[in-house]
Amino acid sequence: MHPSSLPSAIAAIPRPTATITARLSYSKRPLVAAYALSSAASRGRGIPSRAASTAALLARATGSPATRAAGPVSSADRALKAAPVVVALAGRRGVSSSGHCHPRPSAPAAAREDTPGAEASVAAAKATALPPSASPGAAALPPDEEAPLLRPDPTLALGEQSMLKLMSLWLVYRACGNTALVRMAPSILELFKKLHLSWISNAVIRRTFFAWFCAGETEREIVHTMRRLQESGIGSILDYSAEADIGEDCAAVPASTAARAQANVKADALAKEYFHGMHMASQVPQAFAALKITGLADPEVLYRLSMPYRPLRAAFEAADQDGDGCVDYAQFKDSVLAAMPGGGRVASPSGVFSMVDANNDGLIDWVDIQMALGIDNPLARPLYLRSGVGSDYGALESDIEDYERMISRTRAVIQQAAARGVRVMVDAEHSYFQPMIDHVALAMQREFNTPKPALAVDAGAAPAPATLVFNTYQMYRADAFQRMADDYERAQREGWRFASKLVRGAYMELERERAARLAYPSPINPTLEASHESYNRGVRFLMRRIATAQKNGDSMVPALFVATHNNESIERAMRLVRDLGIDLSGEPVMFGQLLGMQDATSYALAKLSLPIYKYVPYGGLDEVLPYLIRRAQENSAVADAITKESSFVLREIMRRIVGAGGNGGRKDQSTVESTSSV
């Protein structure tokens, strides 16, 4: 779709007309509510890969010869036609678990090989690996090989920069290394704004932080940045970096009718911007586009809809007294149902339990609850509504209507991505509305990451591009691993391809400060080491399942995006790829860093032909300022790394001054676009 036709596309987004029933009344027999999801798309597992084979990739890192030829490149699947797909809300608990419940992380069966502190031995890893004869991606390195696979080389990235860009980068790193300056940056910018001197601060930021960490403001600048990355073997994840948050009293003081209407107008406008983003991303092969769900709905609506998640989860874990991961009817009625805002209005708790207990064994687990009592089930929606006029716990009826609008916008954006062959990453955001962001991501994965039914494909239909929707897990959160494992289990039961991006997280200071101010437990891991272990544990968990799926010839191999600037985590991931014999054709495993950060690592991975991507933020300067401040804070928090990066840049500057008269024979800045970096 060309940007000029976007207004008509937005106008076509359906508006909800359903009314909300304020009381639930169920029969005792199991209920399965079905609803239609339009335009489900192919899961896109056949998107061509740059990774020819793991042997050639990882053997090159240590000088060992590659022993296997490059595997064939798969063609993209044809997309599903726009026929509705009926989805049963109650799900199939027996698909992967044979009707058994899933214990909490403390129980041995939750993820036995992924318990904290337990690194898998090489022998155990190789026992689950594909045999060399069956794995075109199996590495030939011996199991006792100690040479590092990852060898970052700053000259690979810095060698392409002009002298002016290098000097600018050195100043950026020096500023990031000044923790006091970074801490005061928001106040300084606000002061300049009050004094009507923003033009000065904006000019400085535009030529330093913005130029290094953002792709630009115009389509020409943005696509140019993506193409320069592609020339270096690095893919792009296009990210419109406008961010949104909530006010302190959004639960107690709902928005007025006028404010609500304005929020929907703003969300429609951002959907149009995302349409344009898909248009730009499609100009570079294999690109991703990132989505922030807070832009497609009023964040206050997301917050109110997310409110029941934490007390509901806590009630479930308290009711599960034996830790087997299941609760019975009495525990469900007395604890779990009672924790929902509308739980006290239910006329027949046994009917609700029967709806959740799809296989009638008298026990339900957390995934059962998520599948059957999600807000996309019209029968469950009254559970999310406030109990009365004086209550501020739960959602308003208008929030349900706005939820429908948000789902319609999100679906329309991802349909554009599918039509253009652009993969989608749903960004993680603040913990207090992350439950609803996760819910939207899972709903889109269920719709777009599902194999197309034979009935939905015409024999003569032309091949169509496809998409794959990824959800993001912030592993610095204490509950991150269990949430990820639960979502993986849900994908197995519902029959769609699990695709995840693992990050450590970007809102630590804000999350801890807000938790302390409002007197609730911090959602963040207590120590940095705990976050590292959580991240590495998540990577191990998914890598093993990728290897197993490939070994079994499964049609829906999970997809993992290892998004980190931590070289130790990247090294561990590379070794798992090698030791488990994971075939990287089709990109079941990818790596990623942010534009302008950890370039030495990104270019080293590209040199090995590993699937490596950069998050490429774009937008107006005022819109991306919160993002830029977070980048400065993130760099400031790792002082040793910043000092090292700064020394690399200074060394390259001095090398050119001493050895090549200041420019080293490289292109002058006037011959290169000045708004972005690689």
N, C-alpha and C positions, 0 to 999 in steps of 0.2 A: 504494500500500500504506500502510495506516495504521500508525503506529509500534507499536501493540499487537500487530500480527501479524508483527513482525520476527523474534522468536525462531524461529518455525516456518520462516521463509525461510532463516535461517542454517542451521538443522538440515538443510535440504534440499540444502545445498551438497555436491556429491559429493566423496568421498574417493578418492585414487588407490589402485589395487591393482596397477598394473604393476610388475614387477620389472625391475631394471637389468642388462643384459648387460655383462659386464666386458671383452669382447673384440669387436672388429669384424672381420667377414669379408665382403668384397664380391666380387661377380663383376665382370668388366670391362665388361659392358654397362651403359648408363646406368640408374640406379635413380631412380624417382620415388615417394617415400613420400607417401601421402595420409592425411589424418585428418579427422575431423568436427569442425566448430565449430557449437555449438548456438545457436539464437535470434539469428541475425545480424539487425542492425537497419538501417533506412534511413539513408542518409547525412545526411538532414535539411537538404538545401540549400534547401528551400522555407520555412524558418522565416521568418515575416514580418519585415520590416525597418522600422526607423524612418526609414531614409534614403530619402527620396522620389526625389531625383535629385541627382547631383553638381553639376549646374549651379546649382540653387537653393542648395545647401549652400555651395559655394566662392565663387560670385559674390557672395553676401551678405557674405563676409568682406572684400571690397575695394570693395563698393558697386556692382559691375557687375550689370546685370540678368540674371536667369535666362532662358534661351532655350528651355528644354524643360520640358514638363509632367512631373509625377511619373509614374514608371513603375508598372505594376500590381504589386500585392503577391502573391507566389506563395503558394499554400497548402501546408501540410506534406504531405510524401509519406507514403503508407501504409507502416507498418513491415513488415518481412519476417515471415512466419510462423515458427514455431519449428522448421521442418524443418531438418535438418542441411545444412550447405553444405560440400562437399568442396573442399579447397584443396590444390593441388599444390605441394609444397615446393620442387621444383627450379626453378620459375619460368620466365619467358620473356624471356631477355635481348634478343631481337631486337625486342621491341615498340616501344621508343622509340629504341633505338640501332642497330638493324639488325645486331646481332651484334658491333658494334665495342666496344672497351673505352673506359673513361673515364679520361683522364689525371689525374694529381694536379694540385692547384691551380697548381703552377708551370708546367704545360704550357698552351699557348694555348687548347686546345679545352675546358678544364674549364669555364670560365664567362667567355668572352672579354670580355663587356661588364661583368663584375663584378669585375675585377681590382682590388686595393687601390689607392686614390688616383685611380681613373678614374671621374669623375662623368659620366653620360651627358649629351650635349648636348640642348638642347630640340629641335633638328631631328631627331636620331635618335629621341628619344622620340615625337615626333609622327608619325614614319614608321611606327611600330608601333601607333599609336592607332586606335581605332575611328573610322570616318568619322562626322561629326555626324549624318547621316541615320540611322545604325544604332545610335547610342549615346544612349539616354535620359539617361545620366549624364554626357555630355561637357560640360566647362566652356567658357564663352564668353570666358574671359580671353585676351588676346593673349599670345603667347609671351614677349614682353619685359616683361611686367608685373612690377614690382619691389615692389609693396606687399605686406606680409606677409599671409599667409592666416590665421595663428594670432595672435589678439590676446587674451591672457589678461587677465581682469578680476577682481581679487580681490573687488570689491564684490558680484559675482554670488553667490559662495559665502558670504562673511562676512556679507552682509546678512540671511541667514536664521538666524543664530546669536544666541542670547541673550547678554546681557552676561556672565553667569556662564560660559558656554561660551567666550566670547572671552578672558576673563581666564585660564581654564584653559589654552587653547591657547597664549597668550602665554608662560605659565610652561613649557609643554612645549617650545616652540621655544628658550627661553632655556636650558633644561636640555640640549637637544640640541646647542646651540652651545658648551657647556662640554666640550671634548674630554677633559679629565682626569676629569670626573665620569662621562662615558659609558664611558671605559676602565675605571674602577673599579667600575662598576655591578654586574657579576656578583659581585665580592668583597664589596661592601657588602650585597647581598641575602643572600649565604651567611652573613655575620656575623650579620645579623638573625635568620636561621633558627636558627643555633647558640645564640643568646641567647634563643630562644623569643619573639622580638619580631616575628615575621613579620606579625602582625596589624596592626602599625603600618605597615610598608613596603607591605603589600598594600592598606591603606586609601588610602595616598597614590597608589599606582600605579592603583588602580581608578578614582579620581576625576580622573586626569590622562591618562596614556598609554593605559590601557585604554579610557577613555571616548572618546578621540579616534580611536584606531586600530582598535578592535574594535567589532563590532555588538552584542555583549551575550552573555548566558549562557542566556537562556530563549528559547523559540520566539517568544513575543510580542515581546520586544525585538528579535530578529533580523529577523523579518518586517516589523516597524515600520520599521527602518532601510532595508530594501530598498524598501519602498513610498515612503518619503520621497525616496529617490534617484530612483525611477521618476517621481514627480511633477515632478522637475526635468529629466526627459529623460535620465536616466542609468541604465543597466542594472546588474545585480549579478552577481558571480561569488562564490558562497557558498563559503567556505573554512574547513573545520574545521582549526584551526591547531596541533594537536598535532604535535610533531616527534619524530623518533627518529634515533639515531646508533649507531655501533659502538664496541666497546672496542678497545684497542690490540692485544690478543692473540687476536682472534676467529678468525684463520686457524689459529694454532698450537694453540689450546685450544678445540675445538668445544664447544657447549653440551651439558649432560647431558640425558638422556632427560626428566627432570622439567622442566628449563628449557625444552626444546624444546616440550613439551606446554603449558607456561604461555604461551609465545610464541604458539602457535596459538590458545589461548583468548583472548588479548589481541587478536589479529588478527580473530577472529570478532566480538568485541565492537565493534571499530572499524568493521567492515563494517556492523554494525547502526546505528552512529552515522551512517555515510554514507547508509544507507537513509533515516534520519530527515532528513538533509540534503537528499536529493532531494525528500522530502515538503515541506520548507520552501521550497526553491527553486521548486517548481512552483506556489506560491501567487502568484508574481509573473511575468507573461508574459516570455518570451524570456530567462529567467535561465540562467546557467551554474552548475555546481558543480565545484569543484576536488577532485582526488584526489591523495593522497600515497601512492605505492606502498609506501613504507617502513612505513606503518601496516597494510598488508594481508599482511605477511610479516615474519619476523624480519630486521632489517637485516643481521645477520651472514650469513644465508643469501644475501641479495642480494650482499653483498660477495664471498663465495666464488665465486658463480656469475659475477660480473663480472670476476674476476681474469684470465682468459685474454685479455680484449679488448685491453688495451694491448700486451702482447707479441705478440699475433697481428697486430695492425695494424702494429706496427713491423716484424715479420718480412715481412709482405706488401710494405711499401714498400721494404725493403732488397732483397727479391727482384726487385722491379720496377726493374731497373737502368737501363733505357732510358726510364723515366718515361712509358710509354704507357698506364699504368693496368691492365696485364694481366700475368699470369704464365703460364708453360707448366707441363707436368707435372713436369719436373725441378725447377723453382724451387718449385713447390707442395710437392713431397715433401721436399725438402732444407731448406726454410726455413719455409713456412707450417704444414704439418702437424706438423713437429717442434716448433713453438712451443706446440702444444696440450698440456695436462696429460696426456691419454691418447694423444697422437700416436704414442708409441713402441710401443703395443700393437696398432696396426693391422696386420692380416695382409696386406691388399691395398691399398696406397696408390693404385694405379691405379684400383681400384674406387671409392674415395672421390672421386678426381678426376673420374671419369666421372659420378658423381652431381652434382657441382658444374657440370660442363661440359654444360649442358642441350642446347646446340645442336651439340655434337660438333665444334667448330672447333679444339680443342686449346688454347684460351686461356680464362682466366677472369678476371674482375675482382672488386673488393671486394664489390660488390652481389651477385654470384653466390654468393660465400662466405656472406654474411649470410643469403641466402634459403635456401640448401641445408643449411648447417651450423648453423642456429639450434638452440637447446636444445629447441624444440618439435618437432623431428624426432627421433623415438625412435631412429633409426639413428645419429644424431650424438651422442647424449647421452654415451656412454662417452668421447668425446673431452674432455669437461669434468671427468671424474673424476680424482682423484689417482692417481698412478702406483704408489704403495705406502704401506705403513704409516708410514714415516718422512717422507713428503712432506707439506708444508703448502701446495702450489701446486695449486689447483683445488677442486672441490666434493666433498662426501660424497654417498653414495647417498641418505641421508636428506634432503639438500638438494633432490634431484630430486623427492622426494615432497612436500616443502614447497612447491616451485615449482608443482606441480599444484594444491595447495590455494589458493595465491595467485591463480593464473589463474582458478580457480572463483569465488573471492570477487570478484575484479575484474569478471568477466563478470556475476555476479549484480547487482552495484552498477550497472553500466552498463545492464543490462536494465531496472532500475528507472528509470533516467534516461530511457531510450527510451520506456518506457510512459507517462511523465509529460511528455514533450516538453522535457526539460532537457538542454542541451548539456554536455559534459564536458571539462575541461581537466586533463590529467595534469601535475602539477607536476614541475619539475626539482629535483634535490636534489644531494647531494655527489657529486663526480666519481668517487669510488671505488666507488659502486654505481650510478652513472648508466647504465652499459651495460645492466644488467638492467632498469632502469626504462624505458629506451628500447625494449628488446625487448618488454616488456609493452605499452607504448603502441602500438607498431607492430602487435602481434598484435590488439589491440582495434580499431585503425583498419582493419585488413584485414577484420575481422569486421563492424564497425558502419558504416564509411564506404563501403560497397560498394553499387552499385545492386542493387535486388531483382530476382532472376530472375523471368521471367514465370510459371514453374511454381509459384512459391512464393506467388502471390497469387490468392485466390479472387475470382471476378467479383463476388460479392455481399458481399465483406468490407467492413466499415465502415472509413473512414479512421482511422488510428492515429497518435499522435504519433511523433516521430522524435528521434534524437539525432545529434550529430556529435562525434567524439572528436578533441581537439587534443593534440599533443605540444608540450613546451616546450623551447626551445633557449637556453642561456645563452651569449650572444655574447661574454662576457668570456673564455671559454675559447679557447685557441689553435686547437683542432680543431673549433670549433663550426660554421663555415661549411661545411667539407667534410662533416661529419656530416649537416647539414641537406640539402645537395645530394645526398648519397648516398640519404637517405631519400626525397627527392622522386623520384629516379630509380627507386627501388624501388616507389613508389606507381604510377608510370607502367607498370612492367612487370607488376605484380600486379593493376592495374585497380581501385584504390580512390582515394577523394578525399583528397588531401593537405591537412591542416589543421594549422597551426603557430602557436604563440605565441612571439614573440621577446622576450626580456628581456636585460638586460646581465648580471645575476647578483647573488646575495645572500650568497655564502659566501667572498668573496675573502680576507679575513683568515685564516679557518680553513684554506682550501685552501693558501695560501702557507706558513703556519706548519707545517702537517702535512708538506708536501713537503720543507721544510727539515729538519725533525726526522727524517724517515725517509729522507732523502738520495735523493729521486727528483725529476725535473724538474717544476717547477711547471706545472700545467695552465692557468694564467691567463696572458693576454696580458701582455707585459712592460711596456707603457705604457697609460695611459688613452686616448691617441690611437688606439692599435691596437684597443682595444675599441670606440671610437666607429666606426672604419672598418669593423670586423667587423659591427657592428650595421647600419650604413647599407647595407653591401654585401648583407647578407641581405635587407633590405627591398627593395632594388632588384631582386635576383634573383627574388623571389617576385612582386613587383608586375608585372614584365614578363611573367611566365608567366600571371598572372591576366588581364592585358590580352590576351595572345595567345589564351588559352582562350576568352575572351568573343568575340573577333573571329572565331574559328573555329566558334563555336556549340557548343563542347564541353559535354557533359552534366555533367562533374565539374570545375567551376572550382575551383582551389585556394583555400583560405581562409587569411587572414593576420590575426593579432591583434598589433597594434603596441603592445606593453606597455612604456611608457617614461615617465620623468619629464623627459626631455631635450627641451626645446622645439625645439631645432634639428632633432633627428631627426623630431619630429612635423611640423614645417614642411616638411621634405624629403618626408615621406610624403604630405602633403596635395598638394604640387606634383606628385608622381608620379601621384597619383589624377587630378588635373586634366589633366596633359600626356599621359598615356596613355589618357585617355578612359574610365576604369574606371567601370562602372555599379555603384553601391553598393546597389541593391535586391537583397535576398538576403544582404546583408552579407558579401561576399567579403573586405572589409577592415574591421577594427574597431580601435578605440583603447582603451587602458586604463591606469588608474593605481590605486594603492593607496588604500584608504579613509583619509581624513585627510591625504593628501599630494597636493600639486600640485592643489589644488581649483580654483584660478583657471583652470588649463588645462582641467580636466575640464568645468567649467561653460561655458567659452568654446566647447568642442567641442559640448556639448549645445545651446547657443544656435544653432549652425549646423545642428542636427539631424543631425550626424554620429553614426555608431554609437559610443558611448562607454560604457565600463563601469568600475565600481569593483570591485576585489578586496575582498570583505567578510569578514574573518576573524571567527570566533566560537569560543567554547569557554570552559571554566573558566579562571580567572586563572592558576592554577598550570600549566595545560597550554599557555597561550599566552605565558608569560614569555619563552621563547627567541625567539619571533617579535618580541615587543615590544623586546627588547634589540637585535635586528638592525635594527629600524626606527630606534632611537635611534642606532645606529652608522652606519647609512646616511645619516641626516640630518646627523650630526656630520661625515661625510666630505666634505660639500658645504657648507662654512662660508658661502660667499657667498650661496648660495640660502637657507640658514637665516636669515641676517641679513636678507635681503630679505623673506622670509615673515613674520618677527617684526615688521618695520617696518610691513607691511601691516596686521597685526592691531592693533598699537598705534595706528596711524592711525585705524582704524575705532572703537576704544575711545574715543579722544579726540574723534572726530567726534560720537559719541553723547553724551558728557559735555558738550561745549560746545554742541552744536546741539539736543539733545532731552532734556535732563534725566536722562541716564543709561541710558534704555532705548530711546529713539527710537520709542516707540509700538509696539514689537514685543512678541510674546507673552512673558509671564513664564515663567521656567524651569519653574514648577510645572505649566504647561499642556502641556509637551512631555516626551516620554520622555527620561530623563536618562542613558541608557546608551550613546548612540551619536551619531555626527555624520554630516552629509552634506557 
